[in-house]
């Protein structure tokens, strides 16, 4: 329904229908959504910087290390209070919540999601939470895209495309990397790459980057110019870096979910806040570079400014020893994901994109320094190049987005000189990680629940199908103790179906009775009071559990059993039947809807 509170919208929709095709209107909306997504990125970034500026001053400069402990806990507390008492709704992790909305809610996102992350993410990161702003920015843009598409009565297919446009716009605005932003939307949101989908993504990406240039000028988040040329002699080291990135990626994902699962077991949000906040504060107190997003650390590493990159710590007097620097960088790789996970566990709002880049840069830098200082090489390898390629390696492994990793770093470095090493490291990292962890951090939980959209069209359709829409309930339910006479008078006469579900006294599903099972004796009236249902019934070939079985499981049950109707239960209670014919009809209709 069109909102009646918006004057003229109905007239505009009528005009649009007469003068613009669906594709033309999508192109118009993609430019608007690109602008709004870019504006959302600007607001989130500026609010975060504003909070960080407010927290700076003489007091902090004199007692800086103490405030490393206090500020993150304070920011997490404010965030939790706003979520609990102001928003009064859960603010999910940006990209996973967007993927869930696409797969299970037909791309419909709540209006509060347009501003929830705008408020909570800057508070989390501005006060030192060890997470990134990319995920919340994408979620904000995606929600804007979803609600704009709903306003103009777009269908699910168009809505999904416009959400992807918002994601591309957000990433384009943040990194000023429009090509990588388009590839990000295609890889992460499993969007089909066709001309129809590519043009809106392109327009949204360009619109967003123009917005970013308007507000931020030519400043970029990682201002780096490549100085060292690629050498063929460095290929073996890029291969080793790819392997190292794969193991680091698996470590990242494993620690993330272990800590996440630990906090899920704690019911009280305030208890989670205390455990996570205090743990984070202790970590940041001893390892200051874990404070905030960490892009300043990456930039200082690229400049080989170790004093600024590693912050004030117990080893300041030993930073002239390169092996101390190497050990500290290895520590950053190990502890960054712990700090990130504690931030999320405590109730913070943010993303993992920045922590991935942080860990990747520290890993690549640490590896290059180690190789150069072993004394085995006559010509040292490029530390800055390995720092950048390390980021791509971890992105490919953790996010399962190797193409995004390659093109993002290529665009950030201002050219394609590193294209070959980026391809080598990213491909190796992705292939190894994919063997052990077939899903990214974004998609693992959704995949485990069978709610993940992929580039597999069949899997997409099965994921989008809703089992409740294909359940039929016009069946007469029989009790296991009924006699044959009762079956005839209360079941056969009143039912138009040839199958009957059977339940016991507690309404637990027991099996099925087919009309064919009673046909030979249904006219023998002397048996009406002697034969009971339990003597005639049979086990169902398969049973569909509405809480456990996904569409893929249901399809397999139909295939294995060769049945045309299967009973559906919830907590062992009968609900209805699903017929193969209705399921295939729904499948075909959904396939038409999602095909761009």
VMD Tcl script that draws the C-alpha trace (Angstrom):
set ca {
  {0.00 0.00 0.00}
  {1.14 3.53 -0.75}
  {1.45 5.66 2.42}
  {-1.53 8.05 2.41}
  {0.42 10.62 4.43}
  {2.63 11.46 1.44}
  {0.76 13.92 -0.82}
  {1.11 13.36 -4.53}
  {2.87 9.98 -4.26}
  {-0.05 8.13 -5.84}
  {-0.10 10.60 -8.73}
  {3.65 10.25 -9.18}
  {3.40 6.46 -9.28}
  {0.71 6.69 -11.95}
  {2.89 9.11 -13.94}
  {5.91 6.83 -13.50}
  {3.97 3.82 -14.78}
  {2.97 5.72 -17.93}
  {6.30 7.37 -18.76}
  {9.11 5.21 -17.31}
  {9.89 1.55 -17.68}
  {10.82 -0.49 -14.61}
  {14.48 -0.53 -15.63}
  {14.60 3.23 -16.21}
  {13.08 3.91 -12.82}
  {15.56 1.54 -11.15}
  {18.40 3.56 -12.70}
  {16.92 6.75 -11.28}
  {16.50 5.20 -7.84}
  {20.04 3.76 -7.91}
  {21.49 7.26 -8.25}
  {19.34 8.50 -5.34}
  {20.27 5.51 -3.20}
  {23.95 5.94 -4.07}
  {23.75 9.55 -2.88}
  {21.93 8.65 0.36}
  {24.34 5.78 1.06}
  {27.28 8.11 0.50}
  {25.67 10.68 2.77}
  {25.19 8.01 5.42}
  {28.89 7.15 5.21}
  {29.78 10.83 5.60}
  {27.54 11.22 8.67}
  {28.83 8.08 10.41}
  {32.46 9.01 9.74}
  {32.05 12.64 10.83}
  {30.16 11.72 14.01}
  {32.91 9.27 14.93}
  {35.64 11.84 14.33}
  {33.65 14.45 16.28}
  {33.44 12.13 19.31}
  {37.15 11.35 19.03}
  {37.98 15.07 18.93}
  {35.84 15.71 22.00}
  {37.75 13.04 23.88}
  {41.10 14.59 23.08}
  {42.67 17.28 25.27}
  {45.24 18.06 27.94}
  {43.66 15.69 30.44}
  {43.92 12.77 28.07}
  {47.36 13.69 26.79}
  {48.66 13.67 30.37}
  {46.92 10.45 31.42}
  {46.43 8.80 28.07}
  {46.95 5.16 29.01}
  {44.40 5.33 31.82}
  {41.73 6.60 29.46}
  {42.44 3.73 27.07}
  {40.79 1.58 29.74}
  {37.93 3.94 30.65}
  {36.69 5.23 27.30}
  {35.81 1.92 25.57}
  {33.77 0.80 28.59}
  {32.06 4.20 28.76}
  {31.20 4.12 25.04}
  {29.83 0.58 25.25}
  {27.70 1.56 28.26}
  {26.18 4.54 26.43}
  {25.56 2.35 23.36}
  {23.79 -0.31 25.43}
  {21.63 2.28 27.21}
  {20.56 3.84 23.90}
  {19.70 0.44 22.40}
  {17.80 -0.69 25.50}
  {15.94 2.46 26.48}
  {15.82 4.69 23.38}
  {15.73 2.43 20.32}
  {14.23 -0.50 22.27}
  {15.12 -2.77 19.37}
  {18.04 -5.02 18.58}
  {20.72 -3.47 16.38}
  {22.24 -6.38 14.50}
  {25.63 -6.64 12.86}
  {25.43 -4.69 9.61}
  {26.08 -7.04 6.71}
  {24.76 -10.32 8.27}
  {21.48 -8.61 9.21}
  {21.18 -7.26 5.68}
  {21.82 -10.70 4.20}
  {19.17 -12.15 6.51}
  {16.65 -9.52 5.40}
  {17.29 -10.44 1.76}
  {17.04 -14.19 2.28}
  {14.15 -14.46 4.74}
  {12.28 -11.13 4.74}
  {12.06 -10.44 1.00}
  {14.49 -7.55 1.36}
  {12.26 -5.69 3.82}
  {14.21 -3.82 6.50}
  {12.75 -1.86 9.41}
  {12.78 1.94 9.23}
  {14.67 2.23 12.53}
  {17.63 0.49 10.86}
  {18.13 3.65 8.78}
  {19.27 5.57 11.85}
  {20.11 2.97 14.53}
  {23.66 2.38 13.31}
  {24.12 6.11 12.65}
  {23.83 6.65 16.40}
  {25.33 3.54 17.95}
  {28.32 2.80 15.68}
  {30.01 6.23 16.15}
  {29.56 5.89 19.92}
  {31.14 2.42 19.91}
  {34.08 3.30 17.65}
  {34.49 6.94 18.74}
  {35.04 5.83 22.35}
  {37.59 3.24 21.24}
  {35.61 0.07 20.46}
  {37.88 -2.16 18.38}
  {35.54 -2.51 15.39}
  {34.99 -0.83 12.03}
  {32.38 1.49 10.55}
  {31.97 -0.22 7.17}
  {29.35 -2.77 8.29}
  {27.07 -0.18 9.98}
  {27.47 2.11 6.97}
  {26.40 -0.68 4.61}
  {23.45 -1.56 6.90}
  {22.34 2.09 7.00}
  {22.53 2.39 3.22}
  {20.84 -0.98 2.71}
  {17.94 0.02 4.96}
  {17.58 3.28 3.07}
  {17.56 1.32 -0.18}
  {14.97 -1.13 1.15}
  {12.61 1.55 2.42}
  {12.94 3.74 -0.67}
  {12.11 0.73 -2.85}
  {9.10 -0.06 -0.65}
  {7.95 3.56 -0.86}
  {7.83 3.29 -4.64}
  {6.25 -0.19 -4.56}
  {9.16 -2.11 -6.09}
  {9.04 -5.92 -6.12}
  {11.43 -8.22 -4.24}
  {13.82 -8.59 -7.16}
  {14.20 -4.83 -7.60}
  {14.40 -4.32 -3.84}
  {17.33 -6.76 -3.57}
  {19.11 -4.99 -6.41}
  {18.64 -1.58 -4.78}
  {19.91 -2.90 -1.43}
  {23.04 -4.07 -3.27}
  {23.29 -0.61 -4.85}
  {23.27 0.89 -1.36}
  {26.04 -1.47 -0.26}
  {28.13 -0.57 -3.30}
  {27.49 3.12 -2.65}
  {28.55 2.86 1.00}
  {31.82 1.08 0.17}
  {32.53 3.42 -2.73}
  {32.08 6.46 -0.49}
  {34.27 5.08 2.33}
  {37.26 3.94 0.28}
  {36.83 5.99 -2.91}
  {37.14 2.71 -4.79}
  {34.08 2.48 -7.08}
  {35.13 -0.67 -8.97}
  {35.89 -2.62 -5.79}
  {32.56 -1.43 -4.34}
  {30.63 -2.93 -7.26}
  {32.51 -6.22 -6.95}
  {31.89 -6.20 -3.18}
  {28.12 -5.99 -3.74}
  {28.24 -8.83 -6.26}
  {30.46 -11.12 -4.13}
  {29.00 -10.54 -0.69}
  {25.33 -10.25 -1.68}
  {25.55 -13.06 -4.28}
  {24.06 -10.79 -6.93}
  {23.83 -12.10 -10.48}
  {26.21 -10.22 -12.76}
  {24.10 -9.11 -15.71}
  {23.87 -5.85 -17.63}
  {20.56 -5.15 -15.90}
  {22.17 -5.42 -12.45}
  {25.54 -3.90 -13.39}
  {24.25 -0.52 -14.59}
  {22.41 0.38 -11.34}
  {25.45 -0.70 -9.29}
  {27.68 1.46 -11.45}
  {25.43 4.50 -11.13}
  {25.06 4.05 -7.35}
  {28.82 3.66 -6.92}
  {29.58 6.80 -8.94}
  {26.86 8.79 -7.19}
  {28.24 7.82 -3.79}
  {31.87 8.60 -4.61}
  {30.86 12.05 -5.93}
  {29.09 12.62 -2.62}
  {32.25 11.62 -0.78}
  {34.40 13.96 -2.89}
  {31.97 16.80 -2.22}
  {32.23 16.44 1.58}
  {35.75 15.05 2.05}
  {37.57 16.37 -1.01}
  {40.36 14.13 -2.25}
  {41.19 12.74 1.22}
  {41.14 8.96 1.33}
  {41.14 6.57 4.26}
  {44.44 4.92 3.28}
  {46.53 7.53 1.44}
  {49.26 5.34 -0.04}
  {51.32 5.63 -3.18}
  {53.13 2.56 -4.41}
  {56.87 3.14 -4.63}
  {58.38 -0.33 -5.12}
  {57.86 -2.24 -8.35}
  {56.84 -5.89 -8.39}
  {59.78 -8.29 -8.80}
  {59.44 -11.86 -10.05}
  {61.89 -12.96 -7.36}
  {59.28 -12.05 -4.72}
  {56.69 -14.56 -6.00}
  {57.69 -17.37 -3.56}
  {57.25 -14.97 -0.66}
  {53.80 -13.91 -1.88}
  {52.87 -17.60 -2.02}
  {54.04 -18.05 1.59}
  {52.12 -14.89 2.52}
  {48.98 -16.43 0.99}
  {49.38 -19.53 3.15}
  {50.02 -17.38 6.22}
  {46.93 -15.30 5.39}
  {44.83 -18.47 5.16}
  {45.86 -19.64 8.62}
  {45.36 -16.13 10.02}
  {41.89 -16.05 8.41}
  {40.91 -19.35 10.00}
  {42.23 -18.10 13.34}
  {40.17 -14.91 12.93}
  {36.94 -16.78 12.20}
  {37.47 -19.42 14.89}
  {38.17 -16.90 17.67}
  {35.33 -14.65 16.53}
  {32.70 -17.38 16.78}
  {34.07 -18.93 19.97}
  {33.91 -15.63 21.83}
  {30.56 -14.80 20.19}
  {29.09 -18.13 21.33}
  {30.43 -17.58 24.84}
  {28.60 -14.25 25.14}
  {25.40 -15.73 23.70}
  {25.20 -17.99 26.76}
  {25.10 -14.93 29.05}
  {21.48 -13.77 29.28}
  {22.02 -10.44 31.03}
  {23.13 -7.61 28.69}
  {24.70 -5.75 31.61}
  {26.74 -8.79 32.59}
  {27.92 -9.06 28.97}
  {28.80 -5.37 29.10}
  {30.92 -5.77 32.23}
  {32.77 -8.87 31.03}
  {33.35 -7.63 27.49}
  {33.98 -3.99 28.41}
  {36.49 -4.71 31.16}
  {38.25 -7.32 29.01}
  {38.47 -4.85 26.13}
  {39.70 -2.08 28.42}
  {42.49 -4.27 29.78}
  {43.59 -5.28 26.29}
  {43.63 -1.70 24.98}
  {45.41 -0.47 28.12}
  {48.34 -2.79 27.43}
  {48.07 -2.70 23.61}
  {46.98 0.87 22.63}
  {46.95 0.22 18.82}
  {43.80 -1.90 19.37}
  {41.92 1.31 20.21}
  {39.28 2.19 17.58}
  {39.25 1.25 13.90}
  {43.00 1.23 13.49}
  {43.45 2.98 10.13}
  {45.97 5.35 11.70}
  {48.01 2.29 12.70}
  {47.91 0.98 9.11}
  {49.02 4.35 7.72}
  {51.87 4.58 10.23}
  {53.00 1.06 9.34}
  {53.04 2.00 5.66}
  {55.26 4.96 6.64}
  {57.42 2.70 8.86}
  {56.62 5.03 11.77}
  {56.67 2.36 14.47}
  {56.59 4.71 17.44}
  {53.24 6.12 16.30}
  {51.92 2.81 14.99}
  {52.58 0.78 18.13}
  {51.62 3.53 20.57}
  {52.79 4.07 24.11}
  {53.54 0.69 25.64}
  {55.93 -1.14 27.96}
  {58.39 -1.71 25.11}
  {58.78 1.89 23.92}
  {62.45 2.01 24.85}
  {63.15 -1.08 22.73}
  {61.49 -0.08 19.46}
  {64.88 0.56 17.88}
  {65.31 -3.23 18.02}
  {63.57 -4.57 14.90}
  {62.85 -7.96 16.52}
  {60.86 -6.24 19.26}
  {58.84 -4.53 16.52}
  {58.25 -7.89 14.80}
  {57.03 -9.47 18.03}
  {54.71 -6.54 18.75}
  {53.25 -6.74 15.24}
  {52.64 -10.46 15.72}
  {50.85 -9.56 18.94}
  {48.58 -7.18 17.04}
  {47.62 -10.00 14.68}
  {46.79 -12.28 17.61}
  {44.91 -9.84 19.83}
  {43.00 -7.65 17.35}
  {40.26 -10.20 16.74}
  {39.99 -10.84 20.48}
  {39.45 -7.10 21.05}
  {36.93 -6.98 18.19}
  {35.00 -9.97 19.53}
  {34.94 -8.52 23.05}
  {33.53 -5.27 21.63}
  {30.69 -7.17 19.95}
  {30.16 -9.37 22.99}
  {29.80 -6.32 25.23}
  {27.03 -4.96 23.00}
  {29.01 -2.70 20.70}
  {27.85 -1.91 17.17}
  {30.33 -2.07 14.31}
  {31.77 -4.19 11.56}
  {34.71 -6.51 10.93}
  {35.98 -4.98 7.69}
  {38.41 -2.58 9.38}
  {39.72 -5.24 11.84}
  {40.38 -7.52 8.85}
  {42.41 -4.81 7.12}
  {44.20 -4.04 10.39}
  {45.20 -7.67 10.98}
  {46.17 -8.14 7.35}
  {48.44 -5.10 7.33}
  {50.13 -6.12 10.59}
  {50.57 -9.69 9.32}
  {52.03 -8.62 5.95}
  {54.31 -6.04 7.57}
  {55.50 -8.49 10.22}
  {56.21 -11.15 7.59}
  {58.21 -8.77 5.38}
  {60.29 -7.50 8.32}
  {60.98 -11.06 9.42}
  {62.16 -12.11 5.94}
  {64.34 -9.01 5.50}
  {66.04 -9.42 8.87}
  {66.89 -13.11 8.68}
  {69.97 -12.24 6.62}
  {69.05 -14.79 3.94}
  {68.29 -12.29 1.16}
  {70.71 -10.01 -0.66}
  {67.90 -7.76 -1.88}
  {65.16 -7.06 0.68}
  {61.50 -7.48 -0.26}
  {59.16 -4.45 -0.25}
  {57.72 -4.05 3.24}
  {55.00 -1.60 2.13}
  {53.88 -3.84 -0.75}
  {53.62 -6.87 1.53}
  {51.65 -4.76 4.01}
  {49.07 -3.93 1.34}
  {48.95 -7.45 -0.10}
  {48.58 -8.85 3.42}
  {45.34 -6.90 3.75}
  {44.05 -8.47 0.54}
  {45.05 -11.95 1.71}
  {43.07 -11.66 4.92}
  {40.08 -10.14 3.15}
  {40.03 -13.05 0.72}
  {40.18 -15.58 3.55}
  {37.90 -14.05 6.19}
  {35.30 -12.40 3.94}
  {35.53 -14.95 1.11}
  {35.74 -12.01 -1.28}
  {38.99 -12.45 -3.25}
  {37.96 -10.21 -6.16}
  {36.95 -7.40 -3.82}
  {40.31 -7.77 -2.06}
  {42.27 -7.59 -5.31}
  {40.48 -4.57 -6.77}
  {40.22 -2.66 -3.48}
  {43.96 -2.76 -2.82}
  {44.69 -2.10 -6.50}
  {42.53 1.05 -6.38}
  {43.96 2.16 -3.04}
  {47.50 1.87 -4.36}
  {46.62 3.99 -7.37}
  {47.44 1.40 -10.01}
  {47.78 -2.22 -10.97}
  {51.47 -2.74 -10.28}
  {50.58 -5.13 -7.45}
  {47.91 -6.95 -9.43}
  {49.90 -10.17 -9.87}
  {50.95 -10.54 -6.21}
  {47.42 -9.60 -5.13}
  {46.03 -12.39 -7.30}
  {48.58 -14.92 -6.02}
  {48.10 -14.20 -2.32}
  {44.32 -13.74 -2.46}
  {43.74 -16.91 -4.49}
  {45.89 -19.06 -2.19}
  {44.34 -17.61 0.96}
  {40.80 -18.10 -0.35}
  {41.36 -21.65 -1.62}
  {42.93 -22.91 1.60}
  {40.42 -21.18 3.87}
  {37.47 -22.35 1.79}
  {38.53 -25.98 2.28}
  {38.22 -25.71 6.07}
  {35.69 -22.89 6.45}
  {33.34 -22.93 3.44}
  {31.52 -19.78 4.59}
  {32.68 -16.30 5.53}
  {32.20 -14.60 8.88}
  {29.27 -12.72 7.32}
  {27.48 -15.85 6.14}
  {28.46 -18.71 8.46}
  {25.54 -18.41 10.87}
  {23.05 -17.97 8.03}
  {24.50 -20.98 6.21}
  {24.22 -23.14 9.34}
  {20.51 -22.23 9.54}
  {19.98 -22.82 5.82}
  {19.13 -19.13 5.26}
  {22.02 -18.12 3.01}
  {21.67 -16.86 -0.53}
  {24.45 -17.93 -2.89}
  {25.24 -17.65 -6.59}
  {23.66 -21.11 -6.95}
  {20.24 -20.20 -8.43}
  {18.62 -23.42 -7.20}
  {19.88 -22.77 -3.66}
  {18.65 -19.16 -3.82}
  {15.13 -20.21 -4.77}
  {15.00 -22.88 -2.04}
  {16.22 -20.37 0.54}
  {13.63 -17.78 -0.43}
  {10.73 -20.24 -0.40}
  {8.62 -20.11 2.77}
  {7.41 -23.54 3.91}
  {4.35 -22.08 5.65}
  {3.04 -20.83 2.31}
  {2.88 -24.35 0.85}
  {1.36 -26.19 3.84}
  {-2.15 -27.53 3.17}
  {-4.49 -28.06 6.12}
  {-7.70 -29.36 4.52}
  {-7.12 -32.90 5.80}
  {-9.33 -34.70 8.32}
  {-7.28 -35.72 11.36}
  {-8.00 -39.16 12.85}
  {-7.41 -40.51 16.35}
  {-5.41 -43.70 16.69}
  {-8.25 -45.35 18.68}
  {-11.01 -44.64 16.16}
  {-12.90 -47.60 14.74}
  {-13.33 -48.31 11.05}
  {-16.94 -47.09 11.25}
  {-15.83 -43.75 12.71}
  {-13.21 -43.42 9.99}
  {-15.90 -43.91 7.31}
  {-18.43 -41.48 8.82}
  {-16.10 -38.82 10.28}
  {-13.26 -39.09 7.79}
  {-13.97 -40.54 4.35}
  {-17.41 -38.98 3.93}
  {-16.26 -35.49 5.05}
  {-12.89 -35.39 3.28}
  {-12.02 -34.80 -0.35}
  {-8.50 -36.16 0.20}
  {-7.32 -39.75 0.07}
  {-4.84 -39.45 2.95}
  {-5.55 -38.95 6.67}
  {-3.11 -37.90 9.43}
  {-3.33 -40.01 12.61}
  {-2.63 -38.67 16.14}
  {-2.83 -40.12 19.65}
  {-4.70 -38.83 22.72}
  {-2.01 -36.17 23.30}
  {-2.24 -34.98 19.70}
  {1.20 -36.40 18.88}
  {1.50 -37.38 15.24}
  {1.57 -41.18 14.85}
  {1.35 -41.88 11.14}
  {-0.97 -41.80 8.13}
  {-3.96 -43.74 6.86}
  {-4.46 -44.03 3.11}
  {-7.85 -44.50 1.50}
  {-6.33 -47.43 -0.35}
  {-5.60 -49.08 3.03}
  {-9.28 -49.33 3.91}
  {-10.84 -49.64 0.44}
  {-11.00 -53.50 0.54}
  {-12.96 -53.50 3.82}
  {-14.75 -50.17 3.90}
  {-18.11 -51.74 2.91}
  {-17.93 -54.65 5.38}
  {-20.11 -53.19 8.13}
  {-19.54 -56.11 10.49}
  {-15.95 -54.88 10.85}
  {-16.88 -51.26 11.63}
  {-16.70 -51.77 15.42}
  {-13.94 -54.39 15.44}
  {-11.11 -52.83 13.39}
  {-9.31 -49.77 14.70}
  {-7.15 -47.16 13.01}
  {-3.95 -48.39 14.69}
  {-4.37 -51.70 12.84}
  {-4.70 -49.98 9.46}
  {-2.36 -47.01 9.67}
  {1.21 -46.93 8.43}
  {4.30 -44.87 9.10}
  {4.78 -41.78 7.00}
  {7.58 -42.24 4.44}
  {9.14 -39.01 5.77}
  {8.09 -36.33 8.24}
  {8.79 -32.62 7.77}
  {9.74 -30.82 11.00}
  {8.78 -27.19 10.49}
  {11.38 -25.98 13.01}
  {14.35 -28.01 11.79}
  {13.88 -28.75 8.10}
  {14.81 -26.18 5.46}
  {13.53 -26.23 1.90}
  {16.63 -28.06 0.72}
  {15.96 -30.80 3.30}
  {12.30 -30.97 2.30}
  {13.15 -31.37 -1.38}
  {15.55 -34.18 -0.50}
  {12.88 -35.94 1.57}
  {10.49 -35.85 -1.38}
  {13.23 -37.16 -3.65}
  {14.28 -40.00 -1.31}
  {10.75 -41.10 -0.37}
  {9.16 -40.71 -3.83}
  {6.03 -39.50 -2.00}
  {3.54 -36.93 -3.31}
  {2.40 -35.74 0.12}
  {4.42 -35.49 3.33}
  {3.09 -34.58 6.80}
  {4.36 -31.49 8.62}
  {4.84 -31.45 12.40}
  {5.89 -28.95 15.05}
  {7.01 -30.32 18.41}
  {5.69 -33.70 17.18}
  {2.18 -32.24 16.71}
  {0.47 -32.52 13.31}
  {0.14 -29.25 11.37}
  {-0.68 -30.17 7.79}
  {0.72 -31.66 4.59}
  {3.02 -30.42 1.85}
  {2.33 -31.75 -1.63}
  {5.06 -32.15 -4.22}
  {2.94 -30.52 -6.92}
  {2.28 -27.38 -4.84}
  {5.94 -27.21 -3.81}
  {7.13 -27.40 -7.42}
  {4.60 -24.75 -8.47}
  {5.86 -22.42 -5.71}
  {9.45 -23.17 -6.74}
  {8.74 -22.26 -10.37}
  {6.99 -19.01 -9.37}
  {9.86 -17.98 -7.08}
  {12.39 -18.79 -9.80}
  {10.57 -16.37 -12.11}
  {10.55 -13.69 -9.40}
  {14.27 -13.84 -8.59}
  {15.54 -14.13 -12.17}
  {16.78 -10.74 -13.28}
}
mol new
graphics top color blue
foreach p $ca { graphics top sphere $p radius 0.5 }
foreach p [lrange $ca 0 end-1] q [lrange $ca 1 end] { graphics top cylinder $p $q radius 0.2 }
display resetview
